[in-house]
Amino acid sequence: MKRILTLALLSCALLATVAGVRAQPLVWDIVNEYPASSIAGEADAFFAEAVKRKTDGRVTVQPMPDAKSGLRSRDQLKAVTDGRYAMADTFSGALGDESPVFLLSTLPFVTPTAAHARALYEAARPLYEKLFAERRQKLLYVSPWPPSGIWSADRVTGVTALHALKIRTYDTTSTEVFAQVSAAAYNISFADVMPKLEAGDLNAVLSSGDGGAGRKLWTRLPYFSQITYAIPLSFGSVSLDAWGKLDDGTRAAIEEAARETTEHQWDAMAGRVSRNYAIMRENGMTIDEHPPLDVVLALATAGTKSVIEWHGRAGAEAVKVFEDYRARMAR
């Protein structure tokens, strides 16, 4: 009888242990080079909360913003493919070496409004999903950035001032554009910008109000030119290895959280620029919302040349998406 009772107690203890193990949430870290206060950083926080809610805590997403992982955007994609991290939220422009298709959202002066940017994203999403799948990842959500402008040490009052810029750019295309109109253009990860400014290697940065405010660029660059260069995307992706460990119900819940995140981020664009500008002005910045015409024309000319060059290397599928988008928005 004692032996039966002992076995029964051991069985109960084993079941309790198994239940405890099953109750432990699955934890996914999501790495991001940009600050938590940026629109992409906020996307990760929103997604994490939505996943927690929709999976009843079975999956926990832990944001790692501000390059706390030690990785820059261009390295994050491989880190997820290799299984070092379950997720990454990666700036699209940093992935240009992977495929020119990733540069669609950063092409110069082709998305003047958030509506244009969303139309281009919707048209290109199947291509993005294919690229992530080829790298053993699943694209879950996207976050659009406010329009990119020029942060500078001196006011950009004309082409002469534009020619004097030593500017940080964020992808192959923007480097090509600014190499045509400035003293120097360097494709530099955002996490590495401040040391370059402090060393005097740069006197300007191509970035949105979001990114620049998150790093307090106004301490070195008190002027901002609203050139509306592009409305880039950041991509939230998960490794297929991590995704494959989930049951169907959990996958469905996370996909719904991802859809909510994408919609929330597009909605968040409304009023974002004005809020950024208010913060920037509070910190002593001068914002030029109507840059000089000669500056605009010089950048537009350089941008057109770079878009043509992108056509030559992007591939037929990407070019068709781009041309269909341009035709649709011109109607």
Salt bridges, closest charged atoms under 4 A:
GLU42 OE1 - ARG272 NH1 2.87
ASP56 OD2 - ARG58 NH1 3.94
ASP66 OD1 - ARG215 NH2 2.37
ASP82 OD2 - LYS78 NZ 2.63
GLU98 OE1 - ARG135 NE 2.65
GLU122 OE2 - ARG118 NE 3.14
GLU129 OE2 - ARG125 NE 2.79
GLU134 OE1 - ARG135 NH1 3.52
GLU176 OE2 - ARG313 NH2 3.60
ASP192 OD1 - ARG72 NH2 2.85
ASP210 OD2 - ARG272 NH2 2.72
ASP241 OD1 - ARG136 NH2 2.66
ASP248 OD1 - ARG251 NH1 3.60
GLU255 OE2 - LYS138 NZ 3.24
GLU256 OE1 - ARG259 NH2 2.84
GLU260 OE1 - ARG53 NH2 3.02
GLU260 OE2 - LYS54 NZ 2.94
GLU263 OE2 - ARG118 NH2 2.50
GLU289 OE2 - ARG281 NH2 2.96
GLU317 OE1 - LYS130 NZ 3.43
GLU323 OE2 - HIS311 NE2 2.53
ASP324 OD2 - LYS320 NZ 2.69
